Amino acid sequence: MTKRKVEVCFSPELIHLHELENKIVVVVDIFRATSTMIAALGNGVASITPVADLETCRAMQSEGYVIAGERNGQTAEGFMLGNSPLAYLDGAYANQKIAMTTTNGTLAIEKSKPGSKQVLIGAFVNLRATAYYLTSQNDDVLIHCAGWKGKFNLEDSLYAGALVSLLEENFEFDCDGAIAMKGLYESNKSDLAGFLAQASHAKRLQNHQIEADIDFCLSLDLFSIIGKLQGQELVAQVIETK
């Protein structure tokens, strides 16, 4: 069987340089949007509707949604929730519908939609489940890093390397970025937290005293689910890994 291809886009500002048609796009925003989304779905949230702007998200409260809004690492004014994965643990919002807007992650999801075959969200907390699912499909993969306000960031790119590393047996690398990030991940996987402590966004979050969020976001394989976009909603799909 011909090997499928995997490539990496390092920022939503670069997505126009990539062909999305018939590809599975995996959106990643490790600190913290996609990590939080997987935590929510893994703790029984019915669905998550990603929203690009604060006003639209805020208005969805009247439609029965629990609204979550974050800008620049902090809870947006007037929102019930910010962007902490810990808020969803122990089924705190089980069976509820969440509308969520964040600085980087929700924009990356929106830009991943046109022409793509599927849109998934990825995080270290469901890394192996995502790799297993992608291996079971027959499509090329694009890993779309949310970055920070259009710029490259370390944590999302390192996740891309981790995912490429797991896909290596069944996929070929379609870009130098995938090769570089695979090497970077494999050189630092024994101490991800230590390596990523120097990341600029980790330092931003540390300034907000949310080290527990950082620790959670760097935890591996807490959930055997994927997060998949169906229509406008992200929903969980349980993955039976070997």
ROFI-692637 format. One record per residue (C-alpha): residue number from 1; residue in three letters; z, y, x. Coordinates in steps of 0.02 Angstrom, whole numbers, plus 50000, padded with zeros to 5 digits. Each point is the difference from the previous one (the first is absolute). Layout:
! residues N
+-----+-----+-------+-------+-------+
!   n ! res !    zz !    yy !    xx !
+-----+-----+-------+-------+-------+
! NUM ! ALA !     Z !     Y !     X !
...
+-----+-----+-------+-------+-------+
//
This chain:
! residues 242
+-----+-----+-------+-------+-------+
!   n ! res !    zz !    yy !    xx !
+-----+-----+-------+-------+-------+
!   1 ! MET ! 50000 ! 50000 ! 50000 !
!   2 ! THR ! 49957 ! 50173 ! 50063 !
!   3 ! LYS ! 50155 ! 50094 ! 50051 !
!   4 ! ARG ! 50045 ! 50150 ! 49895 !
!   5 ! LYS ! 50028 ! 50168 ! 50081 !
!   6 ! VAL ! 50156 ! 50108 ! 50011 !
!   7 ! GLU ! 50003 ! 50182 ! 50050 !
!   8 ! VAL ! 50126 ! 50141 ! 50004 !
!   9 ! CYS ! 49990 ! 50177 ! 49933 !
!  10 ! PHE ! 50137 ! 50106 ! 50079 !
!  11 ! SER ! 50008 ! 50140 ! 49871 !
!  12 ! PRO ! 49938 ! 50047 ! 49826 !
!  13 ! GLU ! 49908 ! 50141 ! 50086 !
!  14 ! LEU ! 49890 ! 49869 ! 50085 !
!  15 ! ILE ! 49969 ! 49887 ! 49850 !
!  16 ! HIS ! 49829 ! 50076 ! 49971 !
!  17 ! LEU ! 49944 ! 49921 ! 50164 !
!  18 ! HIS ! 50032 ! 49825 ! 49931 !
!  19 ! GLU ! 49901 ! 49900 ! 49874 !
!  20 ! LEU ! 50115 ! 49944 ! 49858 !
!  21 ! GLU ! 49873 ! 49907 ! 49896 !
!  22 ! ASN ! 50057 ! 49823 ! 49956 !
!  23 ! LYS ! 50144 ! 50005 ! 50123 !
!  24 ! ILE ! 50184 ! 49968 ! 49973 !
!  25 ! VAL ! 50091 ! 50159 ! 50052 !
!  26 ! VAL ! 50181 ! 49981 ! 50054 !
!  27 ! VAL ! 50089 ! 50168 ! 49992 !
!  28 ! VAL ! 50152 ! 50017 ! 50112 !
!  29 ! ASP ! 50133 ! 50136 ! 50007 !
!  30 ! ILE ! 50146 ! 49917 ! 50089 !
!  31 ! PHE ! 50116 ! 50153 ! 49995 !
!  32 ! ARG ! 50015 ! 49982 ! 49853 !
!  33 ! ALA ! 49883 ! 49993 ! 49850 !
!  34 ! THR ! 49925 ! 49826 ! 50010 !
!  35 ! SER ! 50164 ! 49925 ! 50063 !
!  36 ! THR ! 50086 ! 50078 ! 49849 !
!  37 ! MET ! 49865 ! 49939 ! 49881 !
!  38 ! ILE ! 50018 ! 49820 ! 50060 !
!  39 ! ALA ! 50190 ! 50014 ! 49988 !
!  40 ! ALA ! 49983 ! 50062 ! 49821 !
!  41 ! LEU ! 49876 ! 49865 ! 49949 !
!  42 ! GLY ! 50102 ! 49868 ! 50088 !
!  43 ! ASN ! 50152 ! 50053 ! 49900 !
!  44 ! GLY ! 49918 ! 49983 ! 49830 !
!  45 ! VAL ! 49919 ! 50168 ! 49965 !
!  46 ! ALA ! 49864 ! 49972 ! 49869 !
!  47 ! SER ! 49871 ! 50111 ! 50084 !
!  48 ! ILE ! 49976 ! 50152 ! 50110 !
!  49 ! THR ! 49872 ! 50134 ! 49961 !
!  50 ! PRO ! 49956 ! 50097 ! 50159 !
!  51 ! VAL ! 49969 ! 50184 ! 49963 !
!  52 ! ALA ! 49926 ! 50125 ! 50122 !
!  53 ! ASP ! 50090 ! 50158 ! 49942 !
!  54 ! LEU ! 50175 ! 50048 ! 49946 !
!  55 ! GLU ! 49953 ! 50083 ! 49835 !
!  56 ! THR ! 49907 ! 49849 ! 49931 !
!  57 ! CYS ! 50140 ! 49884 ! 50053 !
!  58 ! ARG ! 50134 ! 50111 ! 49925 !
!  59 ! ALA ! 49909 ! 50004 ! 49833 !
!  60 ! MET ! 50000 ! 49809 ! 49991 !
!  61 ! GLN ! 50188 ! 50000 ! 49970 !
!  62 ! SER ! 49964 ! 50045 ! 49818 !
!  63 ! GLU ! 49894 ! 49842 ! 49988 !
!  64 ! GLY ! 50146 ! 49888 ! 50044 !
!  65 ! TYR ! 49977 ! 49987 ! 50187 !
!  66 ! VAL ! 50138 ! 50012 ! 50128 !
!  67 ! ILE ! 49932 ! 50134 ! 50116 !
!  68 ! ALA ! 50014 ! 49995 ! 50189 !
!  69 ! GLY ! 49944 ! 50148 ! 50105 !
!  70 ! GLU ! 50011 ! 50034 ! 50187 !
!  71 ! ARG ! 49937 ! 50140 ! 50109 !
!  72 ! ASN ! 50035 ! 50018 ! 50187 !
!  73 ! GLY ! 50123 ! 49857 ! 49998 !
!  74 ! GLN ! 50112 ! 50067 ! 49861 !
!  75 ! THR ! 50013 ! 49976 ! 49812 !
!  76 ! ALA ! 49891 ! 50126 ! 49911 !
!  77 ! GLU ! 50085 ! 50122 ! 49883 !
!  78 ! GLY ! 50025 ! 49935 ! 49824 !
!  79 ! PHE ! 49969 ! 49816 ! 50040 !
!  80 ! MET ! 50115 ! 49854 ! 49961 !
!  81 ! LEU ! 49954 ! 49907 ! 50159 !
!  82 ! GLY ! 49931 ! 50042 ! 50170 !
!  83 ! ASN ! 49921 ! 49875 ! 50119 !
!  84 ! SER ! 50143 ! 49887 ! 50052 !
!  85 ! PRO ! 49973 ! 49812 ! 49988 !
!  86 ! LEU ! 50188 ! 49974 ! 49986 !
!  87 ! ALA ! 50001 ! 50083 ! 49828 !
!  88 ! TYR ! 49911 ! 49850 ! 49924 !
!  89 ! LEU ! 50107 ! 49860 ! 50070 !
!  90 ! ASP ! 50099 ! 49882 ! 49890 !
!  91 ! GLY ! 49879 ! 50026 ! 49856 !
!  92 ! ALA ! 50057 ! 50179 ! 49970 !
!  93 ! TYR ! 49836 ! 50042 ! 49910 !
!  94 ! ALA ! 49946 ! 49826 ! 49946 !
!  95 ! ASN ! 49870 ! 49996 ! 49860 !
!  96 ! GLN ! 49972 ! 50187 ! 50008 !
!  97 ! LYS ! 49838 ! 50091 ! 50037 !
!  98 ! ILE ! 50004 ! 50119 ! 50148 !
!  99 ! ALA ! 49886 ! 50149 ! 50031 !
! 100 ! MET ! 50005 ! 50047 ! 50184 !
! 101 ! THR ! 49931 ! 50140 ! 50108 !
! 102 ! THR ! 50030 ! 50015 ! 50188 !
! 103 ! THR ! 49942 ! 50109 ! 50143 !
! 104 ! ASN ! 49878 ! 49876 ! 50076 !
! 105 ! GLY ! 49997 ! 49828 ! 49918 !
! 106 ! THR ! 49941 ! 50039 ! 49825 !
! 107 ! LEU ! 49857 ! 50107 ! 50067 !
! 108 ! ALA ! 49944 ! 49855 ! 50110 !
! 109 ! ILE ! 50000 ! 49884 ! 49849 !
! 110 ! GLU ! 49893 ! 50122 ! 49901 !
! 111 ! LYS ! 49874 ! 50015 ! 50142 !
! 112 ! SER ! 49990 ! 49810 ! 50014 !
! 113 ! LYS ! 49934 ! 49973 ! 49823 !
! 114 ! PRO ! 49815 ! 50049 ! 50003 !
! 115 ! GLY ! 49893 ! 49844 ! 50020 !
! 116 ! SER ! 50136 ! 49886 ! 50067 !
! 117 ! LYS ! 50016 ! 49825 ! 49929 !
! 118 ! GLN ! 50190 ! 50000 ! 50002 !
! 119 ! VAL ! 50137 ! 50120 ! 50053 !
! 120 ! LEU ! 50162 ! 49927 ! 50066 !
! 121 ! ILE ! 50154 ! 50082 ! 50071 !
! 122 ! GLY ! 50071 ! 49932 ! 50161 !
! 123 ! ALA ! 50167 ! 50010 ! 50089 !
! 124 ! PHE ! 50098 ! 49905 ! 50130 !
! 125 ! VAL ! 50112 ! 49938 ! 49860 !
! 126 ! ASN ! 49856 ! 49897 ! 49928 !
! 127 ! LEU ! 49892 ! 49982 ! 50156 !
! 128 ! ARG ! 49976 ! 49811 ! 49999 !
! 129 ! ALA ! 49967 ! 49991 ! 49812 !
! 130 ! THR ! 49863 ! 50131 ! 50018 !
! 131 ! ALA ! 49920 ! 49909 ! 50146 !
! 132 ! TYR ! 50005 ! 49836 ! 49906 !
! 133 ! TYR ! 49918 ! 50078 ! 49847 !
! 134 ! LEU ! 49863 ! 50084 ! 50102 !
! 135 ! THR ! 49962 ! 49835 ! 50088 !
! 136 ! SER ! 49978 ! 49918 ! 49829 !
! 137 ! GLN ! 49868 ! 50127 ! 49949 !
! 138 ! ASN ! 49818 ! 50009 ! 50055 !
! 139 ! ASP ! 49986 ! 50186 ! 50034 !
! 140 ! ASP ! 50004 ! 50117 ! 50148 !
! 141 ! VAL ! 50159 ! 50102 ! 50021 !
! 142 ! LEU ! 50032 ! 50182 ! 50038 !
! 143 ! ILE ! 50178 ! 50050 ! 50045 !
! 144 ! HIS ! 50024 ! 50181 ! 49945 !
! 145 ! CYS ! 50144 ! 50088 ! 50088 !
! 146 ! ALA ! 50075 ! 50144 ! 49901 !
! 147 ! GLY ! 50050 ! 50093 ! 50159 !
! 148 ! TRP ! 50093 ! 50165 ! 49990 !
! 149 ! LYS ! 49910 ! 50146 ! 49918 !
! 150 ! GLY ! 49832 ! 49939 ! 50060 !
! 151 ! LYS ! 50056 ! 49955 ! 50177 !
! 152 ! PHE ! 50020 ! 49834 ! 50089 !
! 153 ! ASN ! 50173 ! 49926 ! 49995 !
! 154 ! LEU ! 50078 ! 49859 ! 50097 !
! 155 ! GLU ! 50086 ! 49895 ! 49867 !
! 156 ! ASP ! 49851 ! 49977 ! 49884 !
! 157 ! SER ! 49885 ! 49962 ! 50146 !
! 158 ! LEU ! 50124 ! 49874 ! 50071 !
! 159 ! TYR ! 50004 ! 49913 ! 49831 !
! 160 ! ALA ! 49810 ! 49992 ! 50007 !
! 161 ! GLY ! 50016 ! 49913 ! 50167 !
! 162 ! ALA ! 50125 ! 49877 ! 49928 !
! 163 ! LEU ! 49885 ! 49957 ! 49856 !
! 164 ! VAL ! 49849 ! 49982 ! 50114 !
! 165 ! SER ! 50102 ! 49884 ! 50111 !
! 166 ! LEU ! 50037 ! 49885 ! 49853 !
! 167 ! LEU ! 49818 ! 50005 ! 49941 !
! 168 ! GLU ! 49926 ! 49966 ! 50172 !
! 169 ! GLU ! 49960 ! 49816 ! 49969 !
! 170 ! ASN ! 49893 ! 50034 ! 49847 !
! 171 ! PHE ! 49934 ! 50176 ! 50029 !
! 172 ! GLU ! 49903 ! 50089 ! 50136 !
! 173 ! PHE ! 50039 ! 50177 ! 50053 !
! 174 ! ASP ! 49874 ! 50127 ! 49942 !
! 175 ! CYS ! 50069 ! 50149 ! 50095 !
! 176 ! ASP ! 50088 ! 50044 ! 50162 !
! 177 ! GLY ! 50148 ! 50067 ! 49899 !
! 178 ! ALA ! 50041 ! 49825 ! 49939 !
! 179 ! ILE ! 49994 ! 49931 ! 50177 !
! 180 ! ALA ! 50109 ! 50142 ! 50067 !
! 181 ! MET ! 50132 ! 49988 ! 49864 !
! 182 ! LYS ! 50009 ! 49811 ! 50011 !
! 183 ! GLY ! 50037 ! 50018 ! 50185 !
! 184 ! LEU ! 50129 ! 50136 ! 49969 !
! 185 ! TYR ! 50089 ! 49896 ! 49869 !
! 186 ! GLU ! 50002 ! 49841 ! 50103 !
! 187 ! SER ! 50071 ! 50096 ! 50148 !
! 188 ! ASN ! 50143 ! 50071 ! 49896 !
! 189 ! LYS ! 50034 ! 49875 ! 49860 !
! 190 ! SER ! 50161 ! 49939 ! 50080 !
! 191 ! ASP ! 50078 ! 50172 ! 49973 !
! 192 ! LEU ! 49906 ! 50090 ! 49863 !
! 193 ! ALA ! 50147 ! 50110 ! 49954 !
! 194 ! GLY ! 50027 ! 50054 ! 50180 !
! 195 ! PHE ! 49817 ! 50040 ! 50027 !
! 196 ! LEU ! 49982 ! 50094 ! 49836 !
! 197 ! ALA ! 50159 ! 50101 ! 50028 !
! 198 ! GLN ! 49889 ! 50119 ! 50099 !
! 199 ! ALA ! 49878 ! 50023 ! 49855 !
! 200 ! SER ! 49993 ! 50178 ! 49936 !
! 201 ! HIS ! 50026 ! 49953 ! 49818 !
! 202 ! ALA ! 50148 ! 49889 ! 50042 !
! 203 ! LYS ! 50079 ! 50152 ! 50081 !
! 204 ! ARG ! 49963 ! 50104 ! 49845 !
! 205 ! LEU ! 50087 ! 49873 ! 49891 !
! 206 ! GLN ! 50147 ! 49985 ! 50119 !
! 207 ! ASN ! 50024 ! 50187 ! 49978 !
! 208 ! HIS ! 50026 ! 49964 ! 49814 !
! 209 ! GLN ! 50133 ! 49868 ! 50040 !
! 210 ! ILE ! 49905 ! 49855 ! 49926 !
! 211 ! GLU ! 50007 ! 49876 ! 50143 !
! 212 ! ALA ! 50033 ! 49859 ! 49875 !
! 213 ! ASP ! 49829 ! 50033 ! 49924 !
! 214 ! ILE ! 49919 ! 49985 ! 50172 !
! 215 ! ASP ! 50089 ! 49836 ! 50034 !
! 216 ! PHE ! 49942 ! 49931 ! 49833 !
! 217 ! CYS ! 49819 ! 50055 ! 50027 !
! 218 ! LEU ! 49995 ! 49907 ! 50167 !
! 219 ! SER ! 50069 ! 49837 ! 49929 !
! 220 ! LEU ! 49876 ! 49856 ! 49999 !
! 221 ! ASP ! 49950 ! 49892 ! 49853 !
! 222 ! LEU ! 50137 ! 50038 ! 49875 !
! 223 ! PHE ! 49881 ! 49972 ! 49854 !
! 224 ! SER ! 49870 ! 49865 ! 49963 !
! 225 ! ILE ! 49894 ! 50114 ! 49892 !
! 226 ! ILE ! 49851 ! 50113 ! 50018 !
! 227 ! GLY ! 49980 ! 50166 ! 49913 !
! 228 ! LYS ! 49828 ! 50012 ! 49918 !
! 229 ! LEU ! 49919 ! 50145 ! 49907 !
! 230 ! GLN ! 49946 ! 49949 ! 49825 !
! 231 ! GLY ! 49920 ! 50146 ! 49913 !
! 232 ! GLN ! 50116 ! 50145 ! 50039 !
! 233 ! GLU ! 50156 ! 49893 ! 50026 !
! 234 ! LEU ! 50069 ! 49905 ! 50147 !
! 235 ! VAL ! 50070 ! 49831 ! 49948 !
! 236 ! ALA ! 50079 ! 49855 ! 50093 !
! 237 ! GLN ! 49916 ! 49834 ! 50031 !
! 238 ! VAL ! 50107 ! 49859 ! 50068 !
! 239 ! ILE ! 49926 ! 49916 ! 50154 !
! 240 ! GLU ! 50046 ! 49821 ! 50043 !
! 241 ! THR ! 49991 ! 49996 ! 50189 !
! 242 ! LYS ! 50009 ! 49839 ! 50099 !
+-----+-----+-------+-------+-------+
//
